Amino acid sequence: MSTTIKLAIGSLILGFVVLALKGLAYWITGSVALLSDALESTVNVVTALAALIAVRVAALPADTNHPYGHHKAEFFSAVLEGVMIVIAALLILREAYEGILAPRAIDAPLAGLLINGLATGLNGVWCWVLLTWGRRERSPALVADGKHLLADVVTSAGVAAGILLAWATGFWLLDPIMAAIVAVNILWSGSKVIKDSLNGLLDEAVPEETLQVIRDVIASHATGAVQAHDLRTRHAGRVTFIDFHLVMPGETTVTNSHEICDRVEAALRAAVPDANITIHVEPEHKAKTTAITVPDEPDQ
């Protein structure tokens, strides 16, 4: 079982634990803000399940119907997470509105905050784990799950501050007001997750710094070729797809062309993990003015 799948299973288990703790905190206090926090944790469970399904599908090997693999499944999961975050925010806004219309005192605020604080601490630790390993494993689903948990941690901290202030001042209207503020923050977080995931589904190119690495590798390892042009990149999950045209001198044999391509591919895979590379060899008259130039001498 891969690390990515293990982490996705861990997220699901933790989601149930945190949901139970936050539900208990709301049941003890009756706080609208803590109810809002518990609602978001319900979403955590749903999205953790979606992430688990997505990383399992993404790990499937390429087949006849999916010759490029199943890597984009993780982007679908991330989009779903973003949508669920937005729905949770709208539900919280509804509860906040009703609380503002009829504010009431909170029961046992300290006990509720201690229980909610334990849940927040668990989320904080797991958020760090997901973001660290998600970026290392280049998993959009785990990164989206981690960002969602980060929003949950911020939410819980804001809720705790609002409840403490309301308890200290007796101004109980702060409870639903804090819930509304938290909902707006969650809306922003959810919209960003959706935007990032849709970019992946739309075959967004790799970041400029990665693109420059690819250009440099091609220029320094394609000795024997004339130039490279029409470089295109995209990423799907942890896989980076790279394709370009490599122009060869007219006298270059098929065998030599193949050796040059093999050398470039090996260098690219060393520089860009999980790269899927396609090189189209072209004759010299296909050269273009805008291209990656290749030095005459091998890179030292």
Salt bridges, closest charged atoms under 4 A:
ASP37 OD1 - LYS22 NZ 3.14
GLU40 OE2 - HIS148 NE2 3.77
ASP63 OD1 - HIS66 ND1 3.05
ASP63 OD2 - HIS70 NE2 3.37
GLU95 OE2 - ARG94 NH1 3.17
GLU98 OE2 - ARG94 NH2 3.55
GLU137 OE1 - ARG238 NH1 3.24
ASP152 OD1 - LYS22 NZ 2.93
ASP196 OD2 - LYS147 NZ 3.52
ASP196 OD2 - LYS192 NZ 3.36
ASP203 OD1 - LYS72 NZ 2.64
ASP203 OD1 - ARG234 NH1 3.71
GLU208 OE2 - ARG215 NH1 3.12
ASP230 OD2 - HIS245 ND1 3.83
ASP230 OD2 - LYS288 NZ 2.93
ASP243 OD1 - ARG232 NE 3.07
ASP262 OD2 - HIS258 ND1 3.13
GLU265 OE1 - ARG269 NH1 3.43
ASP274 OD2 - ARG238 NE 3.22
GLU282 OE1 - HIS229 NE2 3.01
GLU282 OE2 - HIS245 ND1 2.87
GLU282 OE2 - HIS280 NE2 3.80
